[in-house]
Amino acid sequence: MADEIRMPSGMGGIVRYEGDSKIKIKPTFIIMAIVLVVVFEILLKVFWK
């Protein structure tokens, strides 16, 4: 008889943290900050030689 393979049961890597955080940041702020950093990096590579 073949060995039985057991996979871990769970939520497929999805973790949900409950609780209130003192720091609340909107997702749009995070996306805008990332875009600004990318634009800044591109400008540095273009103009800084």
PDBQT receptor file of N, H, CA, C and O in Angstrom, charges set to zero:
ATOM      1  N   MET A   1       0.843  -1.182   0.000  1.00  0.00    +0.000 N 
ATOM      2  CA  MET A   1       0.000   0.000   0.000  1.00  0.00    +0.000 C 
ATOM      3  C   MET A   1       0.884   1.241   0.000  1.00  0.00    +0.000 C 
ATOM      4  O   MET A   1       1.880   1.298   0.721  1.00  0.00    +0.000 OA
ATOM      5  N   ALA A   2       0.524   2.228  -0.804  1.00  0.00    +0.000 N 
ATOM      6  H   ALA A   2      -0.285   2.182  -1.390  1.00  0.00    +0.000 HD
ATOM      7  CA  ALA A   2       1.308   3.457  -0.921  1.00  0.00    +0.000 C 
ATOM      8  C   ALA A   2       1.127   4.331   0.313  1.00  0.00    +0.000 C 
ATOM      9  O   ALA A   2       0.092   4.305   0.979  1.00  0.00    +0.000 OA
ATOM     10  N   ASP A   3       2.172   5.104   0.594  1.00  0.00    +0.000 N 
ATOM     11  H   ASP A   3       3.013   5.124   0.053  1.00  0.00    +0.000 HD
ATOM     12  CA  ASP A   3       2.075   6.042   1.720  1.00  0.00    +0.000 C 
ATOM     13  C   ASP A   3       1.066   7.131   1.384  1.00  0.00    +0.000 C 
ATOM     14  O   ASP A   3       0.988   7.608   0.252  1.00  0.00    +0.000 OA
ATOM     15  N   GLU A   4       0.313   7.501   2.379  1.00  0.00    +0.000 N 
ATOM     16  H   GLU A   4       0.376   7.113   3.298  1.00  0.00    +0.000 HD
ATOM     17  CA  GLU A   4      -0.695   8.550   2.192  1.00  0.00    +0.000 C 
ATOM     18  C   GLU A   4      -0.048   9.914   2.357  1.00  0.00    +0.000 C 
ATOM     19  O   GLU A   4       0.663  10.161   3.332  1.00  0.00    +0.000 OA
ATOM     20  N   ILE A   5      -0.295  10.795   1.405  1.00  0.00    +0.000 N 
ATOM     21  H   ILE A   5      -0.873  10.595   0.613  1.00  0.00    +0.000 HD
ATOM     22  CA  ILE A   5       0.254  12.147   1.472  1.00  0.00    +0.000 C 
ATOM     23  C   ILE A   5      -0.788  13.048   2.107  1.00  0.00    +0.000 C 
ATOM     24  O   ILE A   5      -1.936  13.105   1.666  1.00  0.00    +0.000 OA
ATOM     25  N   ARG A   6      -0.372  13.748   3.147  1.00  0.00    +0.000 N 
ATOM     26  H   ARG A   6       0.561  13.702   3.506  1.00  0.00    +0.000 HD
ATOM     27  CA  ARG A   6      -1.298  14.643   3.843  1.00  0.00    +0.000 C 
ATOM     28  C   ARG A   6      -0.865  16.078   3.608  1.00  0.00    +0.000 C 
ATOM     29  O   ARG A   6       0.294  16.434   3.819  1.00  0.00    +0.000 OA
ATOM     30  N   MET A   7      -1.791  16.879   3.178  1.00  0.00    +0.000 N 
ATOM     31  H   MET A   7      -2.733  16.590   3.007  1.00  0.00    +0.000 HD
ATOM     32  CA  MET A   7      -1.538  18.297   2.979  1.00  0.00    +0.000 C 
ATOM     33  C   MET A   7      -2.064  19.051   4.200  1.00  0.00    +0.000 C 
ATOM     34  O   MET A   7      -3.073  18.656   4.784  1.00  0.00    +0.000 OA
ATOM     35  N   PRO A   8      -1.391  20.125   4.584  1.00  0.00    +0.000 N 
ATOM     36  CA  PRO A   8      -1.889  20.885   5.732  1.00  0.00    +0.000 C 
ATOM     37  C   PRO A   8      -3.215  21.571   5.395  1.00  0.00    +0.000 C 
ATOM     38  O   PRO A   8      -3.359  22.198   4.345  1.00  0.00    +0.000 OA
ATOM     39  N   SER A   9      -4.138  21.443   6.272  1.00  0.00    +0.000 N 
ATOM     40  H   SER A   9      -4.021  20.933   7.125  1.00  0.00    +0.000 HD
ATOM     41  CA  SER A   9      -5.417  22.122   6.053  1.00  0.00    +0.000 C 
ATOM     42  C   SER A   9      -5.296  23.555   6.555  1.00  0.00    +0.000 C 
ATOM     43  O   SER A   9      -4.636  23.821   7.559  1.00  0.00    +0.000 OA
ATOM     44  N   GLY A  10      -5.918  24.436   5.871  1.00  0.00    +0.000 N 
ATOM     45  H   GLY A  10      -6.455  24.219   5.056  1.00  0.00    +0.000 HD
ATOM     46  CA  GLY A  10      -5.828  25.833   6.271  1.00  0.00    +0.000 C 
ATOM     47  C   GLY A  10      -6.641  26.699   5.349  1.00  0.00    +0.000 C 
ATOM     48  O   GLY A  10      -7.563  26.237   4.677  1.00  0.00    +0.000 OA
ATOM     49  N   MET A  11      -6.287  27.944   5.330  1.00  0.00    +0.000 N 
ATOM     50  H   MET A  11      -5.538  28.319   5.876  1.00  0.00    +0.000 HD
ATOM     51  CA  MET A  11      -7.034  28.905   4.526  1.00  0.00    +0.000 C 
ATOM     52  C   MET A  11      -6.275  29.267   3.261  1.00  0.00    +0.000 C 
ATOM     53  O   MET A  11      -6.532  30.325   2.687  1.00  0.00    +0.000 OA
ATOM     54  N   GLY A  12      -5.371  28.452   2.813  1.00  0.00    +0.000 N 
ATOM     55  H   GLY A  12      -5.162  27.592   3.280  1.00  0.00    +0.000 HD
ATOM     56  CA  GLY A  12      -4.647  28.709   1.579  1.00  0.00    +0.000 C 
ATOM     57  C   GLY A  12      -3.700  29.888   1.675  1.00  0.00    +0.000 C 
ATOM     58  O   GLY A  12      -3.499  30.583   0.679  1.00  0.00    +0.000 OA
ATOM     59  N   GLY A  13      -3.113  30.139   2.825  1.00  0.00    +0.000 N 
ATOM     60  H   GLY A  13      -3.277  29.575   3.634  1.00  0.00    +0.000 HD
ATOM     61  CA  GLY A  13      -2.176  31.225   2.979  1.00  0.00    +0.000 C 
ATOM     62  C   GLY A  13      -2.817  32.560   3.315  1.00  0.00    +0.000 C 
ATOM     63  O   GLY A  13      -2.118  33.555   3.506  1.00  0.00    +0.000 OA
ATOM     64  N   ILE A  14      -4.141  32.589   3.390  1.00  0.00    +0.000 N 
ATOM     65  H   ILE A  14      -4.708  31.780   3.235  1.00  0.00    +0.000 HD
ATOM     66  CA  ILE A  14      -4.818  33.836   3.723  1.00  0.00    +0.000 C 
ATOM     67  C   ILE A  14      -4.880  33.963   5.238  1.00  0.00    +0.000 C 
ATOM     68  O   ILE A  14      -5.444  33.110   5.922  1.00  0.00    +0.000 OA
ATOM     69  N   VAL A  15      -4.303  35.023   5.746  1.00  0.00    +0.000 N 
ATOM     70  H   VAL A  15      -3.844  35.717   5.190  1.00  0.00    +0.000 HD
ATOM     71  CA  VAL A  15      -4.294  35.253   7.184  1.00  0.00    +0.000 C 
ATOM     72  C   VAL A  15      -5.049  36.534   7.453  1.00  0.00    +0.000 C 
ATOM     73  O   VAL A  15      -4.815  37.555   6.808  1.00  0.00    +0.000 OA
ATOM     74  N   ARG A  16      -5.928  36.475   8.380  1.00  0.00    +0.000 N 
ATOM     75  H   ARG A  16      -6.119  35.645   8.904  1.00  0.00    +0.000 HD
ATOM     76  CA  ARG A  16      -6.701  37.664   8.733  1.00  0.00    +0.000 C 
ATOM     77  C   ARG A  16      -6.391  38.027  10.189  1.00  0.00    +0.000 C 
ATOM     78  O   ARG A  16      -6.564  37.220  11.102  1.00  0.00    +0.000 OA
ATOM     79  N   TYR A  17      -5.937  39.238  10.369  1.00  0.00    +0.000 N 
ATOM     80  H   TYR A  17      -5.797  39.894   9.627  1.00  0.00    +0.000 HD
ATOM     81  CA  TYR A  17      -5.605  39.710  11.704  1.00  0.00    +0.000 C 
ATOM     82  C   TYR A  17      -6.744  40.576  12.212  1.00  0.00    +0.000 C 
ATOM     83  O   TYR A  17      -7.134  41.551  11.569  1.00  0.00    +0.000 OA
ATOM     84  N   GLU A  18      -7.256  40.223  13.335  1.00  0.00    +0.000 N 
ATOM     85  H   GLU A  18      -6.940  39.431  13.858  1.00  0.00    +0.000 HD
ATOM     86  CA  GLU A  18      -8.333  40.986  13.953  1.00  0.00    +0.000 C 
ATOM     87  C   GLU A  18      -7.738  41.964  14.954  1.00  0.00    +0.000 C 
ATOM     88  O   GLU A  18      -6.665  41.727  15.507  1.00  0.00    +0.000 OA
ATOM     89  N   GLY A  19      -8.424  43.033  15.174  1.00  0.00    +0.000 N 
ATOM     90  H   GLY A  19      -9.296  43.225  14.725  1.00  0.00    +0.000 HD
ATOM     91  CA  GLY A  19      -7.978  43.989  16.173  1.00  0.00    +0.000 C 
ATOM     92  C   GLY A  19      -7.847  45.378  15.581  1.00  0.00    +0.000 C 
ATOM     93  O   GLY A  19      -7.754  45.550  14.365  1.00  0.00    +0.000 OA
ATOM     94  N   ASP A  20      -7.842  46.338  16.439  1.00  0.00    +0.000 N 
ATOM     95  H   ASP A  20      -7.918  46.199  17.426  1.00  0.00    +0.000 HD
ATOM     96  CA  ASP A  20      -7.721  47.721  16.004  1.00  0.00    +0.000 C 
ATOM     97  C   ASP A  20      -6.268  48.157  16.085  1.00  0.00    +0.000 C 
ATOM     98  O   ASP A  20      -5.573  47.892  17.067  1.00  0.00    +0.000 OA
ATOM     99  N   SER A  21      -5.832  48.819  15.051  1.00  0.00    +0.000 N 
ATOM    100  H   SER A  21      -6.396  49.035  14.254  1.00  0.00    +0.000 HD
ATOM    101  CA  SER A  21      -4.480  49.343  15.018  1.00  0.00    +0.000 C 
ATOM    102  C   SER A  21      -4.535  50.838  15.321  1.00  0.00    +0.000 C 
ATOM    103  O   SER A  21      -5.502  51.516  14.975  1.00  0.00    +0.000 OA
ATOM    104  N   LYS A  22      -3.496  51.337  15.966  1.00  0.00    +0.000 N 
ATOM    105  H   LYS A  22      -2.710  50.786  16.247  1.00  0.00    +0.000 HD
ATOM    106  CA  LYS A  22      -3.445  52.761  16.261  1.00  0.00    +0.000 C 
ATOM    107  C   LYS A  22      -3.082  53.559  15.010  1.00  0.00    +0.000 C 
ATOM    108  O   LYS A  22      -3.419  54.738  14.896  1.00  0.00    +0.000 OA
ATOM    109  N   ILE A  23      -2.398  52.912  14.080  1.00  0.00    +0.000 N 
ATOM    110  H   ILE A  23      -2.125  51.955  14.172  1.00  0.00    +0.000 HD
ATOM    111  CA  ILE A  23      -2.005  53.571  12.839  1.00  0.00    +0.000 C 
ATOM    112  C   ILE A  23      -2.908  53.067  11.725  1.00  0.00    +0.000 C 
ATOM    113  O   ILE A  23      -2.928  51.875  11.420  1.00  0.00    +0.000 OA
ATOM    114  N   LYS A  24      -3.648  53.974  11.126  1.00  0.00    +0.000 N 
ATOM    115  H   LYS A  24      -3.632  54.942  11.374  1.00  0.00    +0.000 HD
ATOM    116  CA  LYS A  24      -4.531  53.617  10.017  1.00  0.00    +0.000 C 
ATOM    117  C   LYS A  24      -4.015  54.303   8.758  1.00  0.00    +0.000 C 
ATOM    118  O   LYS A  24      -3.936  55.530   8.701  1.00  0.00    +0.000 OA
ATOM    119  N   ILE A  25      -3.667  53.513   7.755  1.00  0.00    +0.000 N 
ATOM    120  H   ILE A  25      -3.732  52.516   7.801  1.00  0.00    +0.000 HD
ATOM    121  CA  ILE A  25      -3.158  54.040   6.495  1.00  0.00    +0.000 C 
ATOM    122  C   ILE A  25      -4.060  53.520   5.386  1.00  0.00    +0.000 C 
ATOM    123  O   ILE A  25      -4.331  52.323   5.292  1.00  0.00    +0.000 OA
ATOM    124  N   LYS A  26      -4.518  54.438   4.553  1.00  0.00    +0.000 N 
ATOM    125  H   LYS A  26      -4.298  55.410   4.629  1.00  0.00    +0.000 HD
ATOM    126  CA  LYS A  26      -5.380  54.041   3.446  1.00  0.00    +0.000 C 
ATOM    127  C   LYS A  26      -4.541  53.366   2.365  1.00  0.00    +0.000 C 
ATOM    128  O   LYS A  26      -3.395  53.757   2.143  1.00  0.00    +0.000 OA
ATOM    129  N   PRO A  27      -5.089  52.366   1.695  1.00  0.00    +0.000 N 
ATOM    130  CA  PRO A  27      -4.338  51.693   0.623  1.00  0.00    +0.000 C 
ATOM    131  C   PRO A  27      -3.952  52.620  -0.520  1.00  0.00    +0.000 C 
ATOM    132  O   PRO A  27      -2.917  52.417  -1.155  1.00  0.00    +0.000 OA
ATOM    133  N   THR A  28      -4.767  53.637  -0.793  1.00  0.00    +0.000 N 
ATOM    134  H   THR A  28      -5.608  53.802  -0.278  1.00  0.00    +0.000 HD
ATOM    135  CA  THR A  28      -4.424  54.568  -1.867  1.00  0.00    +0.000 C 
ATOM    136  C   THR A  28      -3.151  55.349  -1.537  1.00  0.00    +0.000 C 
ATOM    137  O   THR A  28      -2.376  55.680  -2.434  1.00  0.00    +0.000 OA
ATOM    138  N   PHE A  29      -2.934  55.641  -0.259  1.00  0.00    +0.000 N 
ATOM    139  H   PHE A  29      -3.563  55.372   0.470  1.00  0.00    +0.000 HD
ATOM    140  CA  PHE A  29      -1.714  56.332   0.157  1.00  0.00    +0.000 C 
ATOM    141  C   PHE A  29      -0.493  55.461  -0.101  1.00  0.00    +0.000 C 
ATOM    142  O   PHE A  29       0.538  55.957  -0.555  1.00  0.00    +0.000 OA
ATOM    143  N   ILE A  30      -0.599  54.177   0.181  1.00  0.00    +0.000 N 
ATOM    144  H   ILE A  30      -1.436  53.774   0.550  1.00  0.00    +0.000 HD
ATOM    145  CA  ILE A  30       0.512  53.248  -0.039  1.00  0.00    +0.000 C 
ATOM    146  C   ILE A  30       0.839  53.168  -1.531  1.00  0.00    +0.000 C 
ATOM    147  O   ILE A  30       2.006  53.213  -1.919  1.00  0.00    +0.000 OA
ATOM    148  N   ILE A  31      -0.195  53.051  -2.359  1.00  0.00    +0.000 N 
ATOM    149  H   ILE A  31      -1.144  53.015  -2.044  1.00  0.00    +0.000 HD
ATOM    150  CA  ILE A  31       0.021  52.950  -3.806  1.00  0.00    +0.000 C 
ATOM    151  C   ILE A  31       0.656  54.222  -4.345  1.00  0.00    +0.000 C 
ATOM    152  O   ILE A  31       1.573  54.162  -5.164  1.00  0.00    +0.000 OA
ATOM    153  N   MET A  32       0.171  55.377  -3.889  1.00  0.00    +0.000 N 
ATOM    154  H   MET A  32      -0.574  55.426  -3.225  1.00  0.00    +0.000 HD
ATOM    155  CA  MET A  32       0.746  56.647  -4.346  1.00  0.00    +0.000 C 
ATOM    156  C   MET A  32       2.199  56.795  -3.894  1.00  0.00    +0.000 C 
ATOM    157  O   MET A  32       3.025  57.315  -4.644  1.00  0.00    +0.000 OA
ATOM    158  N   ALA A  33       2.519  56.350  -2.694  1.00  0.00    +0.000 N 
ATOM    159  H   ALA A  33       1.848  55.927  -2.085  1.00  0.00    +0.000 HD
ATOM    160  CA  ALA A  33       3.896  56.425  -2.205  1.00  0.00    +0.000 C 
ATOM    161  C   ALA A  33       4.811  55.546  -3.054  1.00  0.00    +0.000 C 
ATOM    162  O   ALA A  33       5.934  55.944  -3.366  1.00  0.00    +0.000 OA
ATOM    163  N   ILE A  34       4.347  54.366  -3.426  1.00  0.00    +0.000 N 
ATOM    164  H   ILE A  34       3.436  54.043  -3.173  1.00  0.00    +0.000 HD
ATOM    165  CA  ILE A  34       5.149  53.471  -4.265  1.00  0.00    +0.000 C 
ATOM    166  C   ILE A  34       5.369  54.094  -5.640  1.00  0.00    +0.000 C 
ATOM    167  O   ILE A  34       6.476  54.048  -6.178  1.00  0.00    +0.000 OA
ATOM    168  N   VAL A  35       4.315  54.674  -6.206  1.00  0.00    +0.000 N 
ATOM    169  H   VAL A  35       3.416  54.711  -5.770  1.00  0.00    +0.000 HD
ATOM    170  CA  VAL A  35       4.440  55.316  -7.524  1.00  0.00    +0.000 C 
ATOM    171  C   VAL A  35       5.429  56.471  -7.452  1.00  0.00    +0.000 C 
ATOM    172  O   VAL A  35       6.252  56.636  -8.353  1.00  0.00    +0.000 OA
ATOM    173  N   LEU A  36       5.360  57.261  -6.410  1.00  0.00    +0.000 N 
ATOM    174  H   LEU A  36       4.691  57.127  -5.678  1.00  0.00    +0.000 HD
ATOM    175  CA  LEU A  36       6.296  58.387  -6.272  1.00  0.00    +0.000 C 
ATOM    176  C   LEU A  36       7.740  57.912  -6.142  1.00  0.00    +0.000 C 
ATOM    177  O   LEU A  36       8.642  58.529  -6.708  1.00  0.00    +0.000 OA
ATOM    178  N   VAL A  37       7.968  56.845  -5.419  1.00  0.00    +0.000 N 
ATOM    179  H   VAL A  37       7.235  56.344  -4.960  1.00  0.00    +0.000 HD
ATOM    180  CA  VAL A  37       9.324  56.315  -5.284  1.00  0.00    +0.000 C 
ATOM    181  C   VAL A  37       9.835  55.811  -6.633  1.00  0.00    +0.000 C 
ATOM    182  O   VAL A  37      10.990  56.047  -6.988  1.00  0.00    +0.000 OA
ATOM    183  N   VAL A  38       8.983  55.122  -7.377  1.00  0.00    +0.000 N 
ATOM    184  H   VAL A  38       8.045  54.930  -7.089  1.00  0.00    +0.000 HD
ATOM    185  CA  VAL A  38       9.391  54.624  -8.698  1.00  0.00    +0.000 C 
ATOM    186  C   VAL A  38       9.713  55.779  -9.636  1.00  0.00    +0.000 C 
ATOM    187  O   VAL A  38      10.717  55.735 -10.346  1.00  0.00    +0.000 OA
ATOM    188  N   VAL A  39       8.875  56.813  -9.648  1.00  0.00    +0.000 N 
ATOM    189  H   VAL A  39       8.060  56.849  -9.070  1.00  0.00    +0.000 HD
ATOM    190  CA  VAL A  39       9.127  57.979 -10.501  1.00  0.00    +0.000 C 
ATOM    191  C   VAL A  39      10.422  58.672 -10.084  1.00  0.00    +0.000 C 
ATOM    192  O   VAL A  39      11.204  59.092 -10.936  1.00  0.00    +0.000 OA
ATOM    193  N   PHE A  40      10.645  58.789  -8.796  1.00  0.00    +0.000 N 
ATOM    194  H   PHE A  40      10.009  58.447  -8.104  1.00  0.00    +0.000 HD
ATOM    195  CA  PHE A  40      11.873  59.404  -8.290  1.00  0.00    +0.000 C 
ATOM    196  C   PHE A  40      13.100  58.616  -8.742  1.00  0.00    +0.000 C 
ATOM    197  O   PHE A  40      14.101  59.206  -9.149  1.00  0.00    +0.000 OA
ATOM    198  N   GLU A  41      13.028  57.294  -8.672  1.00  0.00    +0.000 N 
ATOM    199  H   GLU A  41      12.215  56.815  -8.341  1.00  0.00    +0.000 HD
ATOM    200  CA  GLU A  41      14.133  56.445  -9.113  1.00  0.00    +0.000 C 
ATOM    201  C   GLU A  41      14.405  56.629 -10.605  1.00  0.00    +0.000 C 
ATOM    202  O   GLU A  41      15.560  56.719 -11.023  1.00  0.00    +0.000 OA
ATOM    203  N   ILE A  42      13.350  56.685 -11.397  1.00  0.00    +0.000 N 
ATOM    204  H   ILE A  42      12.412  56.612 -11.058  1.00  0.00    +0.000 HD
ATOM    205  CA  ILE A  42      13.509  56.865 -12.843  1.00  0.00    +0.000 C 
ATOM    206  C   ILE A  42      14.142  58.218 -13.140  1.00  0.00    +0.000 C 
ATOM    207  O   ILE A  42      15.040  58.313 -13.976  1.00  0.00    +0.000 OA
ATOM    208  N   LEU A  43      13.680  59.265 -12.458  1.00  0.00    +0.000 N 
ATOM    209  H   LEU A  43      12.950  59.188 -11.778  1.00  0.00    +0.000 HD
ATOM    210  CA  LEU A  43      14.263  60.600 -12.657  1.00  0.00    +0.000 C 
ATOM    211  C   LEU A  43      15.742  60.634 -12.264  1.00  0.00    +0.000 C 
ATOM    212  O   LEU A  43      16.549  61.284 -12.929  1.00  0.00    +0.000 OA
ATOM    213  N   LEU A  44      16.091  59.938 -11.191  1.00  0.00    +0.000 N 
ATOM    214  H   LEU A  44      15.435  59.410 -10.651  1.00  0.00    +0.000 HD
ATOM    215  CA  LEU A  44      17.505  59.895 -10.790  1.00  0.00    +0.000 C 
ATOM    216  C   LEU A  44      18.338  59.208 -11.850  1.00  0.00    +0.000 C 
ATOM    217  O   LEU A  44      19.436  59.670 -12.161  1.00  0.00    +0.000 OA
ATOM    218  N   LYS A  45      17.844  58.112 -12.417  1.00  0.00    +0.000 N 
ATOM    219  H   LYS A  45      16.952  57.736 -12.165  1.00  0.00    +0.000 HD
ATOM    220  CA  LYS A  45      18.620  57.395 -13.432  1.00  0.00    +0.000 C 
ATOM    221  C   LYS A  45      18.740  58.202 -14.723  1.00  0.00    +0.000 C 
ATOM    222  O   LYS A  45      19.741  58.088 -15.431  1.00  0.00    +0.000 OA
ATOM    223  N   VAL A  46      17.739  59.008 -15.035  1.00  0.00    +0.000 N 
ATOM    224  H   VAL A  46      16.926  59.101 -14.460  1.00  0.00    +0.000 HD
ATOM    225  CA  VAL A  46      17.786  59.800 -16.268  1.00  0.00    +0.000 C 
ATOM    226  C   VAL A  46      18.698  61.005 -16.119  1.00  0.00    +0.000 C 
ATOM    227  O   VAL A  46      19.518  61.270 -16.997  1.00  0.00    +0.000 OA
ATOM    228  N   PHE A  47      18.569  61.738 -15.019  1.00  0.00    +0.000 N 
ATOM    229  H   PHE A  47      17.903  61.522 -14.305  1.00  0.00    +0.000 HD
ATOM    230  CA  PHE A  47      19.273  63.008 -14.875  1.00  0.00    +0.000 C 
ATOM    231  C   PHE A  47      20.586  62.926 -14.101  1.00  0.00    +0.000 C 
ATOM    232  O   PHE A  47      21.395  63.849 -14.195  1.00  0.00    +0.000 OA
ATOM    233  N   TRP A  48      20.826  61.880 -13.355  1.00  0.00    +0.000 N 
ATOM    234  H   TRP A  48      20.169  61.130 -13.278  1.00  0.00    +0.000 HD
ATOM    235  CA  TRP A  48      22.055  61.764 -12.556  1.00  0.00    +0.000 C 
ATOM    236  C   TRP A  48      23.021  60.872 -13.331  1.00  0.00    +0.000 C 
ATOM    237  O   TRP A  48      22.813  59.664 -13.448  1.00  0.00    +0.000 OA
ATOM    238  N   LYS A  49      24.066  61.476 -13.850  1.00  0.00    +0.000 N 
ATOM    239  H   LYS A  49      24.235  62.457 -13.755  1.00  0.00    +0.000 HD
ATOM    240  CA  LYS A  49      25.004  60.704 -14.658  1.00  0.00    +0.000 C 
ATOM    241  C   LYS A  49      26.359  60.658 -14.039  1.00  0.00    +0.000 C 
ATOM    242  O   LYS A  49      27.270  60.045 -14.595  1.00  0.00    +0.000 OA
TER     243      LYS A  49
